[in-house]
Amino acid sequence: PGGRMGFPPNVAENMVNDRYSWGQGVWDVNVQVILPPGTKPKMLNVDMTCSNICIKLVGEEEPLLEGEFYEKIKVEESFWSVEDDNYLMLNLEKAREGIWGTVLKGDREIDTKKVDNAKRLDEFDLETQGHLQKVLYEQNRKLRGLPTTDEQKKIDLMNKLKKMEGSPFYEPPKEFKPSLPEKKKPAEKVNQDIDDIEQI
C-alpha cells in the first residue's frame, strides 16, 4: 500500500494510523507522513526539537503532524525529506537505545515486548563489535575441540619455559641413543639353552 512505501519489514499493521506509518530499530525511528499530492519541500515548515515536532504547509495554521515524541531524539542526527511529492519521510535518531511504543505520545502504542529488538553486529559500536567477534571466535574454537586463545597462550608460554635453562619448568633435552639391533644367537647356542632349561 502507498502509505507504507519504503518501510522495513518490522512495520506491522499496528504501526500504521490515519496520520502516519512508522518502523523502528533500536537506535532510530522511520516515519512516513502522507502529504497533499504535489507537495514540494519548500512548501513545508518542519520544526523539530529533541522532544517535539510540528509539520505544517507554508501559510496553513492546521499542522499536518504535531506532538511530543515518545522519547527524546538527537536533532542534529535526524532529518526529513519528501518522496514522490506525496510523502514526508522522517528519520529520527533516538537519544538512547530502546524500543518505542509509538512515535508521538497519546497515539496508539504497540506491545514493545513483542518487538524483535535483536541487533545486527554492525549496529554496535566498534569496541563492542570487537568484543563480540572475539566471543564468537572463542566459541568456534571450543566447538572444534581447540583450546581458547588464552589457554593457547598459556600452553605456548609453558613450552617456552620448559626450554629455558634456569626456569623451574626447564626440561633438558633428552639425549638420543640409537638402539643397536639385538644380536641373534647361533642356532646351536639356542638349542643348548633349551636343553639347559629342560634339565632344571
Backbone as a ProteinNet text record, in pm:
[ID]
protein_1_A
[PRIMARY]
PGGRMGFPPNVAENMVNDRYSWGQGVWDVNVQVILPPGTKPKMLNVDMTCSNICIKLVGEEEPLLEGEFYEKIKVEESFWSVEDDNYLMLNLEKAREGIWGTVLKGDREIDTKKVDNAKRLDEFDLETQGHLQKVLYEQNRKLRGLPTTDEQKKIDLMNKLKKMEGSPFYEPPKEFKPSLPEKKKPAEKVNQDIDDIEQI
[TERTIARY]
82.2	0	85.9	35.7	113.8	157.1	72.4	104.4	216.8	260.7	366.9	488	494.5	602.7	738	837.3	972.6	1005.3	918.7	943.4	1003.8	1082.7	1141.7	1036.4	1073.6	977.5	913.7	975.5	919.2	805	749.7	631.9	509	452.3	335.4	208.8	93	-33.2	-62.1	-21.6	-49.3	51.7	140.8	233.4	190.6	65	6.1	-120.5	-133	-257.5	-301.2	-400.4	-455.4	-366.5	-258.9	-170.5	-35	13.1	146.5	165.7	269.6	316.3	456.7	498.7	632.1	694.5	823.9	900.9	1019.8	1088	1199.7	1304.8	1425.1	1532.9	1561.3	1664.7	1692.5	1749.6	1800	1860.3	1787.6	1691.6	1626.2	1479	1406.7	1264.4	1243	1171.5	1137.2	987.2	953	812.4	778	661	614.6	478.6	474.8	352.9	298.2	170.4	110	84.7	131.7	114.8	11.9	-38.7	-125.7	-46.3	-103.3	-32.2	33.9	158.6	229.9	306.1	315.2	385.8	536.7	599.1	744	804.4	933.1	997.7	982.6	993.4	984	843.9	745.9	609.4	583.7	686.8	670.4	748.3	694	762.3	772.4	894.5	916	997.5	934.7	1000.2	1020.3	1147	1177.1	1276.8	1241.1	1332.6	1359.8	1435.9	1467.1	1343.2	1238.7	1119.4	991.5	986.5	862	883.7	773.6	776.7	645.3	657.3	539.4	562.7	474.4	485.7	363.1	389.2	279.5	309.9	206.3	221.3	238.4	329.7	353.5	222.1	190.4	68.4	-53.6	-39.3	-152.4	-134	-242.9	-237.6	-249.2	-328.6	-352	-230.6	-165.9	-47.9	-86.5	3.1	-15	18.7	114.1	154.1	216.2	173.3	226.4	216.6	317.7	311.7	446.5	444.6	566.3	614.7	743.7	799.8	786.2	778.5	768.6	888.1	1004.6	1126.2	1207.9	1311.5	1391.1	1471.6	1501	1580	1704.3	1798.1	1914.4	1881.1	1849.7	1804.4	1911	2037.9	2144.9	2169.4	2121.1	2140.4	2009.6	1905.3	1775.1	1749.9	1674.2	1649.1	1515.9	1472.6	1347.8	1365.3	1278.5	1283.1	1143.5	1121.9	994	1016	932.3	943.1	816.9	837.3	726.9	623.1	665.5	573.9	447.1	458.4	337.9	363.7	493.7	526.2	638.3	618.8	724.7	790.5	920.6	993.2	1077.2	1055.2	1133	1224.9	1351.7	1444.8	1493.2	1446	1474.5	1577.9	1682.8	1785.9	1751.5	1733.4	1696.1	1811.5	1775.6	1877	1938.6	1861.4	1915.2	1855.3	1929.4	1888.6	1760.1	1671.4	1549.3	1440.1	1326.6	1211.3	1100.5	1048.7	940	805.1	710	573.6	495.2	533	470.4	564.5	530.3	615.7	583.2	454.4	410.6	324.7	348.9	272.2	122.9	41.7	-102.5	-155.9	-65.7	-108	-112.6	-181.9	-193.9	-54.8	-30.8	100.3	100.5	218.4	237.6	285.4	280.7	333.6	483.2	564	708.5	773.1	705.5	761.2	759.3	673.8	661.5	749.9	822	907.5	1042	1086.3	1217.5	1323.1	1391.1	1491.8	1633.5	1647.2	1781.4	1857.5	1984	2062.5	2161.4	2187.7	2293.1	2426.9	2531.8	2663.4	2707.5	2678.1	2724.6	2648.6	2546.2	2472.9	2538.6	2635.9	2706.9	2824.5	2875	2993.6	3113.5	3221.4	3337.7	3398.4	3403.2	3460.9	3377.4	3245.1	3156.7	3163.3	3172.1	3184.7	3307.8	3419.8	3544.2	3530.7	3463.4	3443.7	3355.9	3246.6	3155.5	3222.8	3304	3375	3470.9	3535.9	3626.4	3549.2	3432.2	3349.5	3308.2	3264.1	3222.5	3340	3458.8	3579.1	3614.3	3607.5	3640.2	3538.4	3410	3306.8	3331.7	3374.1	3402.3	3519.1	3622.7	3738.4	3696.8	3610.8	3565.9	3486.7	3402.2	3321.6	3410.9	3527.4	3621	3717	3696.9	3781.3	3918.4	3935.3	4063.7	4066.2	4185.1	4193.1	4156.2	4109.1	4078.8	4208.6	4197.6	4316.9	4401	4335.6	4409	4474.5	4402.5	4459.1	4578.1	4570.3	4680	4803.2	4778.9	4890.9	4963.2	4885.1	4945	5025.6	4971.4	5041.9	5173.4	5169.1	5289.6	5393.5	5346.2	5438.7	5504	5425.1	5479.7	5583.7	5555.4	5652.1	5781	5768.3	5886.5	5968.3	5900.6	5969.9	6042.7	5983.8	6046.9	6180.2	6199.8	6324.1	6424.7	6386.2	6474.6	6552.9	6687.2	6770.3	6753.9	6740.6	6719.1	6572.9	6484.8	6342.3	6305.6	6215.1	6173.3	6104.3	6065.4	5998.5	6093.1	6223.2	6319.5	6329.4	6320.3	6337	6450.8	6565.6	6679.9	6644.2	6696.9	6666.4	6720.5	6643	6685.1	6789.2	6896.1	6999.8	6946	6981.1	6935.3	7036.8	6994.7	7080.3	7023.6	7092.4	7041.2	7045.9	6939.3	6933.8	6997.7	7083.9	7151.5	7064.5	7067.2	6986.5	7036.8	6943.9	6979.9	7044.6	7160.8	7232.3	7160.9	7145.1	7080.8	7181.8	7135.6	7222.6	7231.3	7347.6	7358.5	7258.8	7217.6	7114.8	7158.2	7289.3	7332.2	7331.8	7359.1	7357.6	7215.2	7118.6	6978.4	6933.7	6971	6934.2	6995.8	7120.6	7186.7	7113.1	7067	6994.3	6864.2	6799.1	6673	6698.6	6808.4	6841.7	6869.7	6941.6	6973.7	6846.4	6746.5	6621.5	6544.2	6542.5	6467.5	6529.4	6662.9	6728.3	6705	6665.5	6644.7	6519
-119.5	0	124.9	234	355.3	412.4	404.3	462.4	392.3	275.8	202.6	187.6	264.1	252	282	199.2	225.3	190.5	115.4	83.3	-54.6	-72.9	-202.9	-304.4	-434.7	-541.4	-530.5	-454.3	-451.8	-351.8	-302.1	-215.6	-305.1	-325.1	-411.2	-328.6	-396.7	-326	-226.6	-260.5	-168.3	-54	-43.2	68.4	161.1	153.3	238.8	301.9	435.5	500.3	599.8	678.8	767.9	888.5	906.6	1021.5	983.2	864.7	824.1	673.2	623.7	485.3	495.5	394.2	403.5	267	267.3	147.4	191.4	96.7	135.7	28.1	73.5	-13.4	25.7	-28.8	5.7	146.4	202.3	335.4	441.1	400.7	500	468.3	570.5	557.7	618.1	547	597.6	624.5	744.8	785.7	832.3	792.6	832.6	901.6	1028.2	1108.4	1133.9	1107.6	1132.3	1281.9	1338.1	1480.3	1500.7	1620.9	1650.8	1628.9	1568.5	1543.3	1670.3	1654.2	1767.1	1852.6	1809.1	1888.1	1885.4	2004.3	2017.9	2053.8	2023.4	2054.2	2200.5	2293	2435.3	2476.2	2387.4	2416.2	2371.4	2316.7	2263.5	2344.2	2350.7	2409.1	2299.9	2244.7	2136	2189.1	2197.1	2244.8	2124.8	2091	1969.5	2001.1	1963.4	1975.8	1835.4	1825.5	1693.6	1624.9	1704	1647.7	1659.6	1755.7	1782.4	1797.8	1787.4	1811.6	1877.8	1966.2	2030	2045.6	1985.8	1991.3	2063.3	2171.7	2248.8	2279.6	2299.1	2355.4	2505.6	2564.2	2707.9	2783.5	2873.9	2953.5	2890.3	2765.1	2696.6	2696.6	2710.5	2709.5	2567.7	2484.3	2347.2	2260	2205.2	2120.3	1986.1	1935.9	1800.7	1697	1731	1641.4	1726	1700.9	1777.2	1693.2	1702.6	1630	1615.3	1547.4	1522.1	1379.9	1367.6	1236.2	1142	1013.6	910.7	920.4	944.8	971.9	1074.3	1125.4	1230.4	1175.4	1267	1231.3	1319.6	1281.5	1364.2	1446.3	1572.9	1657.6	1670.1	1684.4	1706.4	1584.4	1467.7	1346.4	1296.6	1377.3	1342.2	1430.9	1380.6	1459.6	1420.3	1500.4	1471.2	1497	1436.6	1454.6	1428.4	1470.5	1448.5	1351.1	1249.3	1149.7	1150.3	1146.1	1135.7	1247.8	1362	1475.8	1436.4	1330.1	1279.8	1227.7	1210.6	1153.6	1231.7	1261.5	1320.3	1206.6	1188.4	1082.1	1142.7	1094.5	1138.3	1025.4	1056.7	960.5	1018.5	962	1014.9	927.5	991.3	919.7	926.7	811.5	808.8	859.3	929.2	979	864.3	758.6	640.4	514.5	408	280.4	229.9	173.3	117.8	104.7	50.8	32.6	127.9	201.2	295.6	226.3	272.8	221.1	288.1	411.6	487.5	600.9	680.8	793.9	915.3	947.6	1063.4	1019.3	1079.7	1046.8	1071.3	979.9	992.4	909.4	869.2	782.2	637.2	554.9	413.3	350.3	277.8	217.6	69.7	21.6	-120.5	-190.8	-322	-400.9	-417.2	-338.6	-339.2	-474.1	-556.1	-687.7	-783.4	-753.2	-842	-797.8	-687.3	-636.3	-707.3	-754.3	-818.2	-708.6	-694.5	-588.5	-643.7	-760.9	-817	-728.4	-702.7	-612.9	-690.7	-635.3	-690.1	-647.6	-722.6	-692	-550.7	-507.5	-375.8	-259.8	-289.5	-184.5	-148.2	-229.8	-199.8	-107.2	-38.5	44.8	-46.4	12.1	-66.7	-148.3	-90.4	-163.1	-286.8	-270.9	-383.8	-487.6	-440.9	-534.1	-621.1	-558.7	-633.9	-738.4	-700.3	-794.6	-911.8	-881.8	-987.6	-1081	-1023.6	-1107	-1202.6	-1154	-1240.3	-1353.7	-1318.8	-1421.1	-1528.4	-1485.5	-1580.5	-1666.3	-1604.6	-1678.2	-1785.5	-1748	-1843.4	-1957.8	-1925	-2029	-2126.4	-2072.9	-2157.5	-2250.5	-2200.8	-2285	-2398.8	-2366.5	-2469.7	-2578	-2535.9	-2632.2	-2725.2	-2676.6	-2757.9	-2836.3	-2827.3	-2901.6	-2840.3	-2711.6	-2643.4	-2560.2	-2534.8	-2450	-2305.9	-2230.5	-2090.3	-2014.5	-1889.5	-1808.7	-1795.6	-1770.6	-1756.8	-1889	-1999	-2130.2	-2160.2	-2123.2	-2147.2	-2065.2	-1941.6	-1858	-1922.4	-1980.5	-2046.9	-2168.6	-2243.6	-2362.5	-2321.5	-2216.9	-2169.3	-2119.3	-2048.3	-1997.6	-2111.8	-2212.6	-2327.5	-2400.5	-2417.6	-2482.9	-2402.6	-2269.5	-2182.4	-2194.8	-2199.6	-2210.8	-2344.7	-2446.9	-2579.4	-2583	-2487.4	-2484.7	-2384	-2307.5	-2204	-2257.9	-2259.5	-2303.5	-2206.5	-2259.2	-2174.9	-2162.9	-2200.1	-2196.2	-2315.7	-2297.8	-2411.8	-2520.8	-2488.2	-2586.1	-2642	-2606.6	-2646.8	-2798.4	-2844.6	-2987.2	-3002.1	-3053.4	-3068.1	-3160.9	-3130.1	-3216.3	-3356.2	-3453.8	-3592.6	-3630.5	-3701.7	-3745.7	-3858.7	-3848.7	-3951.6	-4066.1	-4182.7	-4302	-4401.1	-4412.4	-4506.7	-4648.8	-4720.8	-4859.4	-4951.1	-5038.3	-5132.9	-5254.9	-5310	-5429.9	-5546.1	-5620.7	-5733.2	-5844.2	-5890.2	-5996.2	-6129.6	-6199	-6330.4	-6436.6	-6521	-6629.2	-6737.7	-6799.5	-6910.7	-7020.6	-7094.2	-7197.9	-7301.8	-7340.1	-7442	-7391.8	-7258.2	-7199.1	-7196	-7163.6	-7160.2	-7299.1	-7400.8	-7538.7	-7579.4	-7534.6	-7567.1	-7502.7	-7376.3	-7305.4	-7376.3	-7430	-7500.6	-7628.8	-7702.6	-7825.3	-7795.4	-7684.9	-7647.1	-7619.3	-7550.8	-7519.3	-7645.5	-7743.5	-7867.4	-7947.7	-7934.8	-8013.6	-7954	-7831.2	-7767.2	-7819.7
0	0	0	-62.8	-74.5	58.3	161.6	291	362.4	311.3	378.6	288.4	182.3	85.9	149.9	117.2	160	303	369.7	509.3	526.8	633.1	661.5	702.6	706.7	738	875.5	968.4	1103.9	1119	1006.9	1013.9	1014.1	1130.9	1143.8	1124.7	1117.8	1096.6	1208.7	1332.6	1442.9	1449.3	1347.3	1338.4	1225	1188.1	1085	1141.4	1132	1175	1067.7	1098.1	994.4	967.1	1046	1025.4	966.6	1003.6	956.2	972	903.7	921.5	980.1	1052.6	1111	1136.2	1147.5	1179.9	1263	1324.1	1410.1	1422.9	1457.5	1500.3	1643.9	1703.4	1842.9	1856	1744.6	1752.5	1669.2	1584.3	1500.2	1477.7	1431.8	1400.8	1262.5	1175.6	1043	1038.9	998.4	994.7	853.3	807.1	674.5	689.1	650.4	660.9	520.1	497.4	366.5	350.5	237.5	208.9	98.1	84.5	-29.9	-159	-261.6	-386.9	-441.9	-488.8	-548.1	-449.3	-324.1	-223	-246.4	-244.7	-258.9	-123	-103.2	25.7	66.7	-29.4	4.5	49.9	30.8	72.5	216.5	280.3	415.8	518.4	636.5	750.6	856.7	873.5	969.6	1087	1202.3	1324.5	1416.7	1439.8	1516.4	1627	1750.5	1864.7	1917.9	2027.6	2083.7	2141.2	2169.6	2233.9	2152.1	2058.5	1986.6	1836.3	1762	1618.3	1576.2	1476.5	1419.7	1269.9	1190.3	1045.1	989.2	914.6	855	709.1	633.4	499.6	516.5	439.7	449.8	425.6	518.3	506.4	571.2	616.9	681.2	833.7	905.7	1051.6	1108.2	1041.9	1089.7	1058.3	1157.7	1131.8	1070.1	984.7	930.3	1036.9	1119.7	1228.9	1339	1461.2	1573.9	1699.8	1786	1911.3	1977.8	2091	2168.5	2141.3	2113.9	2085.2	2205.2	2175.7	2281	2374.5	2317.1	2394	2315.8	2375.8	2311.1	2192.3	2098.3	1981.1	1974.2	1887.6	1857.8	1733.6	1753.7	1642.8	1534	1576	1478.5	1389.6	1431.9	1352.9	1291.4	1301.2	1243	1120.9	1024.1	903.7	841.2	743.5	674.2	525.2	445.4	300.5	244.6	120.7	53.1	-61.7	-71	-176.7	-262	-393.7	-490.5	-475.3	-418.6	-399.7	-323.4	-243.6	-177.2	-35.3	-1.4	130.1	197.5	323.1	404.5	482.4	463.8	532.4	644.8	765	881	925.1	943.6	1001	1132.6	1241.7	1375.3	1445.7	1494.4	1569.9	1718.1	1780.1	1922.2	2009.5	2116.4	2209.5	2289.7	2308.2	2376.7	2315.3	2327.7	2269.4	2335	2255.1	2311.1	2207	2250.1	2162	2205	2107.8	2136.6	2125	2207.7	2198.5	2087.3	2054.8	1946.5	1910.5	1808.9	1771.8	1858.1	1867.7	1945	2063.7	2176.3	2296.8	2272.3	2319.9	2302.4	2187.3	2094.6	1984.7	2032.4	1955.5	1992	2002.3	2110	2133.4	2096.5	2059.6	2030	2156.2	2156	2267.8	2244.3	2316.2	2293.7	2325.5	2407.5	2441.9	2323.3	2225.6	2109.8	1993.4	2012.5	1905.9	1910.2	1794.4	1785.5	1786.8	1900.9	1911.6	1902.7	1843.3	1822.7	1724.7	1757.3	1674.1	1586.8	1468.5	1385.3	1444.4	1411.3	1465.6	1430	1306.7	1262.7	1327.9	1408.7	1478.9	1611.6	1656.7	1780.3	1751.7	1855.6	1837.5	1811.6	1761.2	1717.7	1830.9	1950.8	2065.1	2097.2	2098	2126.9	2015.4	1890.2	1777.7	1794.4	1833.5	1852.5	1961.6	2071	2182.3	2138.5	2066.9	2023.3	1923.1	1833.8	1736.7	1807.3	1915.6	1992	2058.5	2115.6	2181.4	2080.6	1961.2	1857.9	1813.5	1803.6	1763	1865.6	1994.7	2101.7	2105.3	2084.2	2082.7	1967.9	1854.6	1739.1	1766.5	1835.5	1869.7	1963.6	2061.8	2155.6	2084.4	1990.7	1916	1834.4	1794.1	1715.5	1803.5	1937.4	2029.7	2048.9	2015.4	2028.7	2156.1	2210.6	2329.5	2294.6	2393.6	2369.8	2348	2306.1	2281	2407.6	2521.5	2648.1	2687.3	2667.5	2700.1	2609.9	2482.6	2389.6	2428.2	2476.4	2520.7	2638.3	2732.2	2848.6	2805.3	2708.1	2657.6	2591.9	2510.7	2441.6	2542.1	2648.3	2749.3	2825.1	2860.3	2932.8	2847.7	2719.9	2630.7	2621.2	2625.6	2619.8	2747.5	2865.3	2993.8	3006.3	2945.5	2952.7	2879.1	2787	2707.7	2761.4	2866	2920.7	3040.1	3029.9	3142.1	3258.4	3378.1	3495.4	3532.1	3440.2	3468.1	3555.5	3652.7	3735.8	3654.5	3532.1	3447.3	3340	3352.8	3249.8	3238.4	3117.4	3089.6	2990.3	3038.7	2946.5	2831.4	2716.8	2601.6	2624.8	2589.7	2608.3	2503.2	2555.6	2463.4	2377.2	2252.8	2160	2158.2	2199.7	2198.4	2099.3	1986.3	1886.3	1940.1	1926.3	1974.7	1871.4	1924.4	1836.2	1816.6	1699.3	1674.2	1759	1815.8	1902.4	1819.2	1872.9	1801.8	1820.6	1714	1721	1763.4	1852.6	1897.9	1789.9	1779.7	1683.7	1719.3	1619.9	1638.8	1742	1737.3	1831.5	1974.2	1990.1	2124.3	2177.6	2090.8	2131.4	2176	2100.6	2136.3	2269	2292.3	2417.7	2534.7	2515.2	2622.2	2654.4	2551.8	2572	2651.1	2618.1	2690.4	2836.7	2860.2	2998.5	3080	3015.2	3083.5	3118	3027.2	3049.1	3162	3180	3284.4	3423.4	3430.3	3562.9	3627.8
[MASK]
++++++++++++++++++++++++++++++++++++++++++++++++++++++++++++++++++++++++++++++++++++++++++++++++++++++++++++++++++++++++++++++++++++++++++++++++++++++++++++++++++++++++++++++++++++++++++++++++++++++++

